[in-house]
């Protein structure tokens, strides 16, 4: 019988906080309960914000929490070729297209349409969907713009991608969605529109790299925050398009601040390092996130 494979996948672009500790410790607990393996992955495709110093700090935090994971761990920035290969497949299948519009141009276009009374569609995170101009360009125009050196990102042609499906998409959910959804969940990637698949600086994006990594690492159970629940629809679509194995998903509650918002690195929420320096123990952290039984002093 194949052992379950779990993974904790932080981004070294800031200090870990209690929300990360909850996700890490929940992965530990579920791996232990099922006799599974636990992997660590550094999701560092954002080479501007991710640094070796922050990666080292994450390792220190995880060691302090007592998290045992298999080594060597995977660092995404060591595997650009894997993502390029996946991107090339999508390009060859004509499921992605080069998008040249800048953020300013997109913003001005949508603002103008809304001022004319049009209700512009938005994705589950509340961001406006990408407009159609780049998708509608001819092959010759795209080739000319690329030859001129105009920067572009690769975006998924959602309509073309959905046309490749032979059946509706689903995933198995053992956690819960925003409204308590569990069990077999119908995936609706169309609500995301033409999402970014690769950025101009790198041959990948979060959506592409996460499904490629999970498949290459043989991950069978994805345990992550509920803020990524709706994004699973995009991941299921990419898995189907590339013939990748489909893990089971478990989206857990988020640890919220006193003001009710999700904890955030960018907002400077209290880090595990700061809690450790103030005298907290790993047992204290487990108790603070509601996982008292995971780590005992």
GURO-794594 format. One record per residue (C-alpha): residue in three letters; residue number from 1; x, y, z. Coordinates in steps of 0.001 Angstrom, whole numbers. Each point is the difference from the previous one (the first is absolute). Example, Ala and Ser with C-alpha at 12.3 -4.5 7.8 and 13.67 -1.06 7.14 Angstrom:
2
 code pos       X       Y       Z
  ala   1   12300   -4500    7800
  ser   2    1370    3440    -660
//
This chain:
297
 code pos       X       Y       Z
  unk   1       0       0       0
  unk   2    1383    3423    -984
  unk   3     646    2333    2899
  unk   4   -1780    3365     -41
  unk   5    2241    2948    -872
  unk   6    -573    3411    1573
  unk   7    1903    3234    -552
  unk   8     472    3340    1709
  unk   9     898    2662   -2562
  unk  10     845    3460    1377
  unk  11    1330    2918   -2041
  unk  12    3218    1509    1388
  unk  13   -1167    3573    -573
  unk  14    -589     834    3645
  unk  15     -36   -1396    3525
  unk  16   -2309   -2865     954
  unk  17   -2899     879    2315
  unk  18   -2655   -1969    1895
  unk  19   -1963    -711   -3174
  unk  20    3003   -1760   -1490
  unk  21     582   -1881    3250
  unk  22   -3584   -1278     -65
  unk  23     356   -1273   -3569
  unk  24    3393   -1585     703
  unk  25   -1149   -1721    3182
  unk  26   -3226   -1209   -1616
  unk  27    2040   -1596   -2793
  unk  28    2167   -1634    2673
  unk  29   -3035   -1320    1858
  unk  30   -1724   -1384   -3093
  unk  31    3186   -1630   -1269
  unk  32     561   -1653    3374
  unk  33   -3627   -1162     252
  unk  34     132   -1666   -3420
  unk  35    3566   -1302     152
  unk  36     824    2333   -2850
  unk  37    3101    1809   -1186
  unk  38     500    3732     526
  unk  39    1822    2153   -2545
  unk  40    1198    3584     143
  unk  41     -21    2245   -3059
  unk  42    1290    3551    -265
  unk  43   -2240    1870   -2434
  unk  44    2507    2657   -1001
  unk  45    -878     807   -3620
  unk  46    -250    3662    1017
  unk  47    3744     549    -135
  unk  48    -375    3690     855
  unk  49   -1646    -487    3393
  unk  50    1278   -3460     939
  unk  51    3476     -62    1547
  unk  52    2406   -2612    1434
  unk  53    -171    1804    3337
  unk  54   -3764    -367     222
  unk  55     257   -3642   -1067
  unk  56    2512    -647    2779
  unk  57   -2330    1696    2493
  unk  58   -2853   -2285   -1070
  unk  59    2165   -3082     535
  unk  60     890    1270    3478
  unk  61   -3684     498     836
  unk  62    -963   -3463   -1248
  unk  63    2841   -1665    1889
  unk  64   -1086    1853    3149
  unk  65   -3585   -1208    -479
  unk  66    1362   -3546    -211
  unk  67   -1170    -605   -3559
  unk  68    1679   -3034   -1541
  unk  69       1     -25   -3788
  unk  70    1859   -1945   -2655
  unk  71    3259    1364   -1326
  unk  72    1107    1327   -2345
  unk  73   -2946    2329    -347
  unk  74   -1104    1436   -3335
  unk  75     841    3585    -872
  unk  76   -2018    1240   -2975
  unk  77    2754    2293   -1279
  unk  78    2119   -3111    -623
  unk  79   -2564   -1425   -2432
  unk  80    -754    2597   -2673
  unk  81     369   -2678   -2693
  unk  82   -2942   -1951    1437
  unk  83   -2278    3020    -269
  unk  84    1298     946   -3447
  unk  85    -801   -3496   -1251
  unk  86   -3549     253    1334
  unk  87    -435    3478   -1457
  unk  88    1271   -1171   -3396
  unk  89   -2645   -2724     -15
  unk  90   -2739    2549     596
  unk  91    1422    2268   -2706
  unk  92     153   -2871   -2489
  unk  93   -3620    -875     803
  unk  94    -972    3657    -587
  unk  95   -1590     239    3423
  unk  96    1983    3081    1052
  unk  97     682    3293   -1735
  unk  98    2439    2903     482
  unk  99   -1624    2932    1817
  unk 100    1583    3413    -568
  unk 101   -2406    2350    1795
  unk 102    1565    1741    2993
  unk 103   -1773     243    3348
  unk 104    -660    3667    -682
  unk 105   -1545    -751   -3371
  unk 106   -2203   -2698    1505
  unk 107   -1092    2293    2800
  unk 108    -859    2847   -2372
  unk 109   -1930   -2324   -2339
  unk 110   -2115   -1480    2795
  unk 111    -595    3390    1617
  unk 112   -1248    1370   -3311
  unk 113   -2368   -2929    -484
  unk 114   -1369     340    3526
  unk 115    -493    3734    -464
  unk 116   -2141    -886   -3005
  unk 117   -2198   -2088    2300
  unk 118    1438   -3449    -665
  unk 119     337   -2297    2984
  unk 120    3462   -1475    -524
  unk 121     352   -3630    1218
  unk 122    2318    -795    2885
  unk 123    1731   -3155    1195
  unk 124    -622   -1652    3404
  unk 125    2672    2248    1557
  unk 126   -1795    3091   -1247
  unk 127    2499     931   -2734
  unk 128   -1400     985   -3417
  unk 129     354   -2602   -2723
  unk 130    2568     658   -2705
  unk 131   -1476    1777   -3055
  unk 132    -135   -1737   -3398
  unk 133    2293    2147   -2191
  unk 134    3127   -2166     253
  unk 135   -1927   -3223    -481
  unk 136   -1540    1421   -3180
  unk 137    3294    1020   -1647
  unk 138    1009   -1825   -3170
  unk 139    3014   -2284     -72
  unk 140    1839    2444   -2263
  unk 141    -631    2926    2344
  unk 142    1238   -2000    2987
  unk 143    3117   -1017   -1905
  unk 144     679    3611    -951
  unk 145    -418    1274    3570
  unk 146    2330   -2680    1341
  unk 147    2569     828   -2698
  unk 148    -192    3651    1078
  unk 149     981   -1056    3523
  unk 150   -3283     936    1665
  unk 151    -186   -1694    3438
  unk 152   -2753   -2561     441
  unk 153   -1333   -2675    2310
  unk 154   -1543   -3311   -1008
  unk 155   -3690    -223     891
  unk 156   -2287   -2995    -128
  unk 157   -2622     205   -2737
  unk 158   -2773   -1164    2302
  unk 159   -2523    -576   -2775
  unk 160    2467   -2084   -2028
  unk 161    1104   -1913    3097
  unk 162   -3560    -898     969
  unk 163    -533   -1231   -3545
  unk 164    2601   -2716     608
  unk 165   -1999   -1523    2858
  unk 166   -1939   -3197    -524
  unk 167   -1921     166    3277
  unk 168    -702    2447    2827
  unk 169    2812     520    2515
  unk 170    -201   -1007    3658
  unk 171    2261    -411    3002
  unk 172    -305   -1839    3289
  unk 173     -93    2355    2976
  unk 174     543   -1242    3569
  unk 175     212    3450    1553
  unk 176   -2690    2553    -745
  unk 177    -691    2881   -2315
  unk 178   -1228    3464     960
  unk 179   -3512   -1319     495
  unk 180     937   -3350    1506
  unk 181     240   -1879   -3302
  unk 182    1628   -3406     286
  unk 183      82   -3278   -1941
  unk 184     -48      90   -3811
  unk 185     258    3636   -1129
  unk 186    -867    1227   -3484
  unk 187    2877    2106   -1358
  unk 188    -871    3192   -1865
  unk 189    3227    1410   -1471
  unk 190   -1895    2310   -2372
  unk 191    -657    2418    2857
  unk 192    3725     879     -37
  unk 193     130    1067   -3626
  unk 194    3339      16   -1846
  unk 195    2383    -446    2933
  unk 196    3754     560    -216
  unk 197    1879   -3250    -661
  unk 198    3529    1397    -376
  unk 199    1424    3438     673
  unk 200    2413    1958   -2128
  unk 201    2846    -548    2491
  unk 202    -559   -3735     558
  unk 203   -1429   -2938   -1998
  unk 204   -2712    -648    2585
  unk 205   -2488    1386    2497
  unk 206   -1389   -1297    3282
  unk 207   -2789   -1883   -1771
  unk 208    2319   -1814   -2396
  unk 209    2866    -717    2376
  unk 210   -2196   -1375    2777
  unk 211   -1663   -2641   -2186
  unk 212    3296    -946   -1659
  unk 213    1729    -336    3358
  unk 214   -2796   -1998    1612
  unk 215      39   -2437   -2918
  unk 216    3787    -376    -144
  unk 217     211    -488    3764
  unk 218   -2838   -2529      79
  unk 219   -2076    2085    2423
  unk 220   -3240   -1786     823
  unk 221   -1423    2393    2630
  unk 222      71    3791    -324
  unk 223    -676    1646    3355
  unk 224    -135    3792    -229
  unk 225   -1982    3084    1010
  unk 226   -3573     650   -1001
  unk 227    1113    3127   -1865
  unk 228    1150   -2359   -2785
  unk 229   -3254   -1977    -127
  unk 230   -1358    1632   -3177
  unk 231    3421     -71   -1705
  unk 232    -239   -3798      89
  unk 233   -2288     247   -3018
  unk 234    2863    1435   -2075
  unk 235    2355   -2657    1323
  unk 236   -2419   -2762    -936
  unk 237    -266    1432   -3501
  unk 238    3782      73    -459
  unk 239     294   -3542    1359
  unk 240   -2572   -1182   -2511
  unk 241    1620    1828   -2910
  unk 242    3430   -1477     763
  unk 243   -1129   -3454    1105
  unk 244    1296     387    3563
  unk 245   -1023   -2004    3050
  unk 246   -2678    1594    2184
  unk 247     643     226    3757
  unk 248   -2646     158    2699
  unk 249    -516    3494    1396
  unk 250    -509    1211    3545
  unk 251    -558    3744     408
  unk 252     271    1036    3631
  unk 253   -1199    2998    1974
  unk 254    2103    3141      -8
  unk 255    1557    1484    3102
  unk 256   -1414    3505     291
  unk 257    1322    3077    1713
  unk 258   -1862    1937    2683
  unk 259   -1550    2120   -2753
  unk 260   -1417   -3084   -1738
  unk 261    2297      48   -3014
  unk 262    2307   -2762   -1184
  unk 263    3515     214    1384
  unk 264    2492    1310   -2522
  unk 265    3764     283    -397
  unk 266    -348    3309   -1809
  unk 267   -2083    1459    2816
  unk 268    2762    -797    2477
  unk 269   -2041   -2345    2159
  unk 270    1849   -1494    2954
  unk 271    2544   -2515   -1242
  unk 272     888   -3358    1511
  unk 273    3497    1371     561
  unk 274   -1385    2864    2072
  unk 275   -2204   -2384    1992
  unk 276    2979   -2278     600
  unk 277    2142    2915    1161
  unk 278   -2767    1084    2374
  unk 279     171   -3400    1729
  unk 280   -2677   -2030   -1804
  unk 281     568   -3742    -385
  unk 282   -1072   -2300   -2852
  unk 283   -2734   -1274    2327
  unk 284   -1220    3556     469
  unk 285    -175     441   -3772
  unk 286   -1964   -3243    -419
  unk 287   -2426    1138    2677
  unk 288    -363    3466   -1561
  unk 289   -1066   -1532   -3342
  unk 290   -2245   -2642    1558
  unk 291    2243   -3027    -555
  unk 292    1020    -726    3568
  unk 293     433   -3724    -629
  unk 294    2487     431   -2844
  unk 295    2986    1020    2092
  unk 296     499    -580    3685
  unk 297    2854    1454    2072
//
